[in-house]
Amino acid sequence: MAGTGRVGCFIWLLLLAVTIYVATKVVPVKMKTSEFYDAMQEQAQFGSIKGDGPIQAELYRKAQELQLPLRKEDIVVRRDMGYCYVEVHYQLSIEFPIYGTYVWHEDRKVSRPLFAT
């Protein structure tokens, strides 16, 4: 039975290394998408004082800053029934050895009430 403890230790270290590697690939993507979602919420709150064009332009600038694969026309800003709606759909590719490419889909929608100023 000599050496079985080493094999178990090796397997745990390998699992830990894989987990850390995956986290280094996924966590930055999650942080970028969350930061962009926060910007969407913030811009939708300004719906009563900003037009659709400026909101779209500000979100596009933020997407460029975060290096998200969004075109300006992928950001839809509209108003209906007293609400401001902001919607985006995009994909991010994450490369992994052996597995290949994982496609992260983001379909985000935000709605905020418009208040009279």
N, C-alpha and C positions, 0 to 999 in steps of 0.2 A: 504494500500500500504506500510505499514511499513515493513521493512526487505528486500525489493526488491533490494536495493542498496548493501546489504550484500551478497546476492546470486550472483549478478554480479561480485562483488569484489572477491568472492570465486572462481568463474569460471575463472576469469583472472589469479588469483594466481595459480590455478591448471594448466592452460595452460602454464604459465611461468615456473612452476616446471617441467612439462613434457619436455618443450623445452630445459631447462638447462640439464636435465638428458640425453636426446638424444644427445645433443651436447657433453657431457662428454664422451659418447661412440663413436661417429662418428669422432670428430675432431682429436683425437690421431691417428686413422686409416688413415685419410686423410693426416695427416702430415707425417706419415711413408711412405705411398705410394708416396707422392710427393718428399720426400727426396731420395727415391730409384730411382725415375725417373730422378732426377737431377744427380745422380751417373751414371745412364745409359748414359745420354747425355755426361757427362764428359769422361767416359771411351771410348765411341765411337769416341770422338775427338782424342784420342790417338791411333786410329786404324792404322795410318801410321807408328808408332814407336813401337807399342806393338803387340804381337801375339794374336790370338784368345784365347788361353789357359790362359794367364795372365789376359786378360780382364774378362773372365768368372770367374776366381778365385777371382779377386778383387770384382766383383759384388756379388759373393756368400758370401764373407766375410762381405760385407755391408748388405746383406739380413739377415745374422746371427746376426749382430750387432743390426739391427732394429727388430729382432724377427719376420721376415716375413716367411711364410710357403713355402719356395722355396728350391727345391733340385738343386744341381749343374746342372743336366741335363735339368732343366726347363729354364735355361738361354742359349739362342741360340745366338752365335756370328758367323757371316759369312761375307764374302766379295764378291762383285759382281759389275762389271761395274764401278770400281773406287769409290765404296762406302763401308763403314763399317756399317753393320746392327746389331743391338742388339734387341732381342725380348724376352719377358717373358709373361707367362700366369700363374696366380695363383688366389686363392680365400682366403678370410679372413671371418671368421664367427664372427658376432656380436650378442651377446645374449641380448634380451630384455624381461622383464617380460610381460606377457599376449600375446604379439605378437609372441614370440619365437625367433628363430634364423634367422637373416638376413645374407645372403651370399653376400659379396662384391666381385665382379669379377674385376680383373685387367688384361687387355690385352694391353700391352704397346709395342710399336715399335719405335725405334730410327734409323735414318740413317744420317750418316755424310760423307762428301767426304773425300777420302784419298788423301793426298798431298804428293808428293815426298819429301824426306828429303835429 
